[in-house]
Amino acid sequence: MRRRTLLGGLGALGTTGLAGCVGFPAPSWSDDAGPATTVSLDEQDAVPEQYGIDIAVEVVRAEFTDESPAAILGTTTNRGGPVKLSIGTGYCSIFNRQRGGSDEPPGLWLHRPDSHGIERADGRWVTDLPRDEPRGFPDVGCTMEAYREGQAVSTPYQVWDDYQTSGHLVPGTYRWEESVTVSDASSDSGSGEESFTWGFSLRLEA
């Protein structure tokens, strides 16, 4: 079915105050809406200037085809002196593992191209798992990673449907948010840490 249930699609947004409280178009709930065929960047937040870093997303493949899903590239750049960031330089990157799902509303998932054990379902860009199957992630600990001055780290992601929601690539606008922690590179673990929230949104169109 192409229809998402209203509660399943809105998740934590709930059922009250739907009109005017969300600053982006909601996905279409119509049975007649076909799956999206393209992705575009809707908006992204600016990092507060005092942290001296930039985080940016760009769409590198806008179309969903039979051979490839749409894809984005996330890049973190340190413009100042050496810092430690919670979004690491290795496997533990921004929107990694359990953070890959869209927040407002649920419905999309960002997979790294090198993710293991992901099988497509029926030729669609959704993991071949039942909706009630728990998510599994590598048992790898993530620590604060040091970024030298001027260092930029880019991470590619493919845009897939979330197998735990109904529908498939429902057109609409989806937002991701991530808490980012920053500390001086010379500080002890947990010393002098500050955090901010950064996010972006993608628009899917049929």
N, C-alpha and C positions, 0 to 999 in steps of 0.2 A: 504493500500500500504506500501511496505517496503522502497521505495525510499524517501529520504528527498530531498526537493528542495535545491539547492546549497545555495541560499541566506538565506533561513530559517535556514539551519544548521550552516552557518558560522556567522550569526548575524553581530556583530559589526566588524568582521574581514574584511568585504567588499569583493570586487571582484578584487582588484588590488594587485599585489605582492604576489600571492598565493604560488608561488614556492620558497621554501627556507626560508620563513619568519616565519614559525611556527615550533617550535622545537619538535613537537610530531606528530605521524601519525594521519591524519584526518580520521574520520569515512568513511566507505565504502559507496559509492553512488549507488552501483550496485543493480539492481532489483533482482539479483540472490543471494544476501547475506541474509542468514537467520538471525533471531534475535540472539543476544548473549546468551550464556549459562553460562559463567563464568566471574568473575571479579578478577583482580589482581591489587595490588598497583604498579603504574608505577614509581612515584617519589614523594618526598615531600621536602619542603623547610626546611632549618635550621633557627631557630630563632636567630637573632643577640645576641651574648653573653652578651652584656651589660644589657639586660633586665632581665636576671636571671630566665627565664621561658622556658619550653619546650612545644611544641605542636606536637602531633604525631597521625597518623592515622594507624590503622591496619585492615586488612580484617578478619572478624570473621566468615563469611559464604561466600564462593566463588561462589556457584552455584545458579542459578535461577531454582527453581522447581515449580511444580504446587501448592505446599503448601506454599512455602516461597520464597521471593526474596533474592538476595544477600544482605549482611549486612556488615557494617564497624563500628568501634569504634574509636571515637576521644577523646583524653586525653590531658588535659592541666595540667601541673605540675609547681608549684612555687618552684624553687630551692633556692631562696634567702629570704630576709626579707619580711614582710607583704606588699602586693601590692594590688592595685585596678585594675581590668581588665574589659574591655568592653564586654568580653565574660563571662557571668555570671555563677553562680553556680546553678541557678535554670532553669526556662523555657527558659530564654533568653540566649541560648548557641550559640556556634560557628555554623555557617551554619543553623541557625534557621530561620523559617518563609520565608520571601522573599529572603533570602540569600541561600536557599537550592538548587537553580538551578546551573548547570554547566555553566562556563563562556566561555570556549574555547574548543569546540563550545557548544552552547545550545543543549539540548537533554536529559539530565538526571536530576533527582530531588532526593534530600536526604530528606526522611521523617523520623521523629522520630516514633518509634513503638507505642507510646501512642497518636499519632495525631488523632484527632477526625474528623468524617465526610468524611473519604476517602474511596470511594468504587471502587473496581476494575472494569475494563471494559472488558467484554467478556473473563474472565479468564486470561487476560494479566496483567502485572505489570505496569499499567498506570491508572490514575484517570479517573473515568467514567464521564467525562465532555466534552462538545464540545470544539474545539480548540479556539473559540472566547469568551469562558466564562472567565470573569475576575477572577483573583486569589483572594481568601479570606484568611485572617489571623486573629487570635485572637487580639482583641483591648487591648493589654497589653503593658504598657510602660516598657522599659528596662533601667536599670541604671547600673553604674559601681558597680561591686561586689568585696568585699575584699577576698583575698586569704591569708590564714596564711602561715607561713614558712613551706615548705614541703608538702603542701596540693596538692592533685591531684584530678581532677574532670573528669570523663569519661561520654561521651554521645553516646548512640547507634543510628545508622541511618540505615534505609533500603534504598536500591538503586532501584528507580523506573524510568520508562520512563517519560519524560515531556509531558503532554497531549497537550501542545500548539505547539509542533513540530510534523512534519509528521514522519512516520516510527515507528519502535518499537524496542528498545534496539539495535540500529544499532552498529555493531562492530566498534571499534576505541578507541582512547584515549581522555579522557575528563578531563579538569582541573577546579578546584574551587580555588578562591582566596578570602581572607577576610582581611579587615583592622582591626588591633588589637591595642587598646589604653591602655597604661599603665601609672599609676601614683602611687606615694607613698601613702600608706594606710592612713597616717595621714594628707594628704593634703586636702584642701578644694576642692569642686567640680570644675573641670576645671583648677585647679592650678597644674603646673608642669607636664602636660600630654605630653606624647610622643607616636607616632604611628609608626607602621611598617606593611608591607603586608606579609602575610603568605599564602601558598597554597599547594595543592597536586593534583595529577592526578591519575585516575583509567583507566585501560585498559580493555575493553570488548572484548571477543573473542567468536566466535560461536563454 
